[in-house]
């Protein structure tokens, strides 16, 4: 989900233009770093930003802060076959980048640029490198050679080795401006601004994730999760039955939804179940019902449990996914139990 749909499109999305201008100014003043650590949440457009920067750096005749689009280098980039651009990714989605993959990069890093300019490497997601792969990259970061740009993209900065981070110039991507993002999502999906705004709420203000919700029918999956949670509370289904129907899905995504609903409940609970404070209107009735009945103590304990489960998934601790969902959903059922 998120950047994956846009990662092959070199463009700078509106909310990232400030970062783009900052990097171009560094280059104009000969202060361009050899390694950039591009950090920020999923769905902001980091991948297409990095590819646009690669195009700009490789272009022989950049103009007005962008690649020219017509030189030989731009033609090669457009075809996806530029010999001086190397994109390093996991062999399969969700798998780590291995040491052998990084070693294969060595020959590229220390070769002469075939087009006589820069050599550019994009590693995405850089946090997927295992410890051996990260250590293999260190020497390249220390001695990359002239006219080399290595871009490491991450949305999990805490999983990056300190030694890797210290050898890169960090570029933190800002949250998307809500007004800009709403207008952009509305235009891309050809929907009303109100629908775009609600999609952004669901997607935690990540515009590319908002597109994915509509284009990949994640709204259908979200509705399935909501129905399962409601069925558990109304005792129409057991936590085990609902867990069996969900555990093969993207659990990190599902737990993110559950956590955001819990935050909504907490916000409303602290203000006498005020319905105007609910951000997730697709779950309004269930969240309000819980806000009127659940205790603060039980709600916050459940929120901590959901966050701990999300971390297990994020840090690839390989939990038993069906058991994890059964545990979470059983404790969801217990939210209404008296203290």
C-alpha positions in Angstrom: 0.0 0.0 0.0 0.9 3.7 0.1 4.0 4.8 -1.9 4.0 1.5 -3.8 1.5 2.8 -6.4 3.6 5.9 -7.0 7.1 4.8 -6.5 7.8 4.6 -10.3 6.6 8.1 -10.9 9.2 10.8 -10.5 7.4 13.8 -9.0 7.4 16.1 -6.1 4.0 16.1 -4.4 2.8 19.6 -3.2 3.5 19.2 0.5 7.1 18.2 -0.1 8.1 21.2 -2.3 9.9 22.9 0.7 12.2 19.9 1.1 12.8 19.8 -2.7 13.9 23.4 -2.8 16.1 22.9 0.3 18.0 20.1 -1.4 18.3 21.9 -4.7 19.8 24.9 -2.9 22.4 22.7 -1.3 23.4 21.4 -4.7 23.5 24.9 -6.2 26.0 25.9 -3.4 28.1 22.7 -3.8 27.0 21.4 -0.4 25.1 18.4 -1.7 25.7 15.4 0.5 26.7 12.0 -0.8 24.1 10.2 1.3 20.5 11.2 2.3 18.4 9.5 4.8 14.8 10.4 3.7 12.6 9.8 6.7 8.8 10.1 7.1 5.5 8.2 7.4 4.3 5.9 4.7 2.1 7.5 2.1 3.8 10.9 1.8 5.5 10.3 -1.5 9.1 9.6 -0.5 9.6 7.1 -3.3 8.5 9.4 -6.1 10.4 12.3 -4.4 13.6 10.2 -4.4 13.2 9.2 -8.1 12.5 12.8 -9.0 15.7 13.8 -7.3 17.6 11.0 -9.0 16.3 12.3 -12.4 17.4 15.8 -11.5 20.9 14.8 -10.4 21.4 12.6 -13.5 19.9 15.1 -16.0 22.6 16.9 -18.1 20.5 20.1 -18.6 18.3 20.6 -15.5 16.1 23.7 -15.9 13.9 25.7 -13.4 14.5 23.2 -10.6 13.6 20.1 -12.6 15.1 17.6 -15.0 14.8 18.8 -18.6 13.0 15.6 -19.8 14.7 15.5 -23.2 18.4 14.9 -22.8 19.9 11.4 -23.3 20.0 10.9 -19.5 16.4 11.8 -19.1 15.4 9.5 -22.0 17.3 6.6 -20.3 15.6 7.4 -16.9 12.2 7.5 -18.5 12.7 4.1 -20.1 13.7 2.6 -16.7 17.1 1.7 -18.0 19.5 4.4 -16.8 22.9 2.6 -16.3 23.8 5.1 -13.5 20.7 4.6 -11.4 20.5 1.6 -9.0 17.4 0.8 -7.1 17.8 -1.7 -4.2 14.6 -3.3 -2.7 13.7 -6.5 -0.9 13.4 -9.5 -3.3 9.9 -9.9 -2.1 7.6 -7.4 -0.3 7.9 -7.6 3.4 11.2 -9.5 3.3 14.6 -8.1 4.4 17.3 -6.7 2.1 20.1 -9.3 2.3 23.9 -8.9 2.5 24.3 -10.5 -1.0 22.1 -7.8 -2.5 24.2 -5.0 -0.9 27.4 -6.7 -2.1 26.1 -6.7 -5.6 25.8 -2.9 -5.2 29.6 -2.6 -4.6 30.6 -3.0 -8.3 28.1 -0.2 -9.2 29.3 2.2 -6.5 33.0 1.9 -7.4 32.5 2.0 -11.2 32.7 5.0 -13.5 29.4 6.6 -14.4 28.6 5.5 -17.9 26.9 8.9 -18.7 29.8 10.8 -17.2 27.9 12.4 -14.4 26.5 11.1 -11.1 25.8 7.5 -9.9 22.6 7.4 -7.9 21.4 4.6 -5.5 17.9 4.4 -4.0 17.5 1.9 -1.1 13.8 1.5 -0.2 12.9 0.7 2.5 16.3 1.0 4.0 15.0 -0.2 7.4 14.4 -3.6 5.8 18.2 -4.3 5.6 19.2 -6.9 8.1 22.2 -6.3 10.3 24.7 -7.9 7.9 23.4 -5.9 5.0 23.6 -2.7 7.0 27.2 -3.4 8.0 28.1 -4.1 4.4 26.7 -0.7 3.4 28.7 1.2 5.9 32.0 1.2 3.9 30.2 2.5 0.9 28.7 5.3 2.9 32.2 6.2 4.3 33.9 6.1 0.9 31.3 6.4 -1.8 33.6 8.0 -4.4 33.0 11.3 -6.2 29.7 12.3 -7.8 27.7 9.6 -5.9 24.3 10.0 -4.3 22.9 7.3 -2.0 19.3 7.8 -0.9 18.0 5.6 2.0 14.2 5.8 2.4 12.6 4.8 5.7 9.4 5.2 7.7 10.9 3.3 10.7 13.9 5.4 11.7 14.2 3.5 14.9 15.1 0.3 13.1 18.1 2.0 11.4 21.6 1.4 12.8 23.0 4.5 14.5 26.2 4.0 12.4 24.1 4.2 9.2 22.2 7.3 10.4 25.4 9.1 11.4 26.8 8.8 7.9 23.8 10.3 6.2 22.3 13.7 6.1 18.8 13.3 7.4 15.8 14.8 5.6 12.6 14.5 7.6 9.5 14.8 5.4 6.9 17.1 7.0 3.3 16.0 7.5 1.1 16.8 4.5 -0.6 20.1 4.7 -4.2 19.1 5.3 -5.7 21.6 2.8 -3.2 20.7 0.1 -3.7 17.0 0.7 -7.5 17.2 0.7 -7.5 19.1 -2.6 -5.0 16.7 -4.1 -6.8 13.5 -3.1 -10.1 15.0 -4.2 -8.7 15.8 -7.6 -6.9 12.4 -8.0 -9.9 10.4 -7.0 -12.5 12.7 -8.5 -14.5 12.8 -5.3 -15.9 15.6 -3.2 -13.6 17.4 -0.8 -15.6 16.0 2.2 -15.0 12.4 1.1 -11.3 13.2 0.5 -11.1 14.7 4.0 -12.6 11.6 5.6 -10.2 9.3 3.6 -7.3 11.3 4.9 -8.6 10.9 8.5 -8.8 7.1 8.0 -5.3 7.1 6.4 -3.7 9.2 9.2 -3.2 12.1 6.8 -1.1 10.1 4.4 -2.3 11.1 0.9 -1.1 8.1 -1.0 -2.6 5.8 1.5 -5.9 7.7 1.1 -5.7 6.9 -2.6 -5.0 3.2 -1.8 -8.1 3.0 0.4 -10.3 3.9 -2.5 -8.3 2.2 -5.3 -7.5 -1.1 -3.6 -10.9 -1.5 -1.8 -9.4 -1.2 1.6 -12.6 0.5 2.6 -14.2 -2.9 2.1 -11.7 -4.6 4.4 -12.2 -1.8 6.9 -15.9 -2.4 6.9 -15.3 -6.1 7.4 -13.2 -5.4 10.5 -15.8 -3.0 11.9 -18.5 -5.6 11.5 -16.4 -8.2 13.2 -15.8 -5.9 16.2 -19.5 -5.1 16.4 -20.4 -8.7 16.2 -18.1 -9.6 19.1 -19.6 -6.9 21.3 -23.1 -8.0 20.4 -22.1 -11.7 20.9 -23.1 -12.6 17.4 -19.5 -13.9 16.7 -16.7 -15.1 19.0 -13.2 -13.5 19.0 -11.8 -16.8 17.6 -14.3 -16.7 14.6 -13.5 -13.1 13.8 -9.7 -13.7 14.2 -9.9 -16.6 11.8 -11.4 -14.4 9.1 -8.8 -11.6 9.6 -5.4 -13.0 10.6 -4.2 -13.4 7.0 -4.8 -9.7 6.2 -2.2 -6.9 6.8 -2.3 -7.0 10.6 -0.2 -4.0 11.1 -2.8 -2.0 9.1 -5.7 -3.6 11.0 -4.2 -2.9 14.4 -3.5 0.7 13.3 -7.3 1.0 12.6 -8.2 -0.5 16.0 -5.8 1.8 17.8 -7.2 4.9 16.0 -10.7 3.8 17.0 -9.6 3.4 20.6 -8.1 6.9 20.5 -11.4 8.2 19.2 -13.3 6.5 22.1 -10.8 7.9 24.6 -11.2 11.4 23.2 -15.0 11.2 23.4 -15.0 9.5 26.8 -13.0 12.4 28.3 -15.7 14.8 27.0 -18.9 13.1 28.1 -19.2 11.1 24.9 -19.4 14.1 22.7 -20.1 12.8 19.2 -18.6 15.9 17.6 -15.2 14.7 18.7 -15.3 11.5 16.8 -13.1 11.7 13.7 -13.9 8.2 12.3 -17.5 8.7 11.2 -17.7 5.2 9.6 -17.5 3.7 13.1 -19.6 6.4 14.8 -22.3 4.3 16.5 -20.1 1.7 17.9 -17.5 4.1 19.2 -20.1 6.3 20.9 -21.7 3.2 22.5 -18.3 2.2 23.9 -17.5 5.8 25.0 -20.6 5.8 27.2 -19.8 2.4 28.9 -16.1 1.6 28.9 -13.8 2.6 31.9 -10.8 4.7 31.3 -8.5 2.2 33.0 -9.6 -0.7 30.8 -9.5 1.4 27.6 -6.0 2.7 28.1 -4.7 -0.8 29.0 -6.2 -2.1 25.8 -4.6 0.7 23.8 -1.2 -0.2 25.3 -1.8 -3.8 24.3 -2.7 -2.9 20.7 0.5 -0.8 20.5 2.6 -3.6 21.8 1.2 -6.0 19.2 1.9 -3.4 16.5 5.5 -3.2 17.6 5.9 -6.9 17.5 4.8 -6.8 13.8 6.8 -3.7 12.9 10.0 -5.2 14.4 9.4 -8.5 12.7 9.3 -10.5 15.9 7.3 -13.1 14.0 4.4 -13.5 16.4 1.7 -16.1 15.7 -0.7 -13.9 13.8 -3.8 -15.9 14.5 -3.1 -16.1 18.2 -2.2 -12.4 18.3 -5.6 -11.5 16.7 -7.5 -13.9 19.0 -5.9 -12.2 22.0 -6.6 -8.7 20.8 -10.2 -9.5 19.9 -10.8 -11.3 23.2 -9.7 -8.2 25.1 -11.8 -6.1 22.9 -14.8 -8.2 24.0 -13.8 -7.6 27.6 -13.8 -3.8 27.3 -17.5 -3.8 28.4 -16.9 -6.1 31.4 -17.4 -4.2 34.7 -14.2 -3.4 36.6 
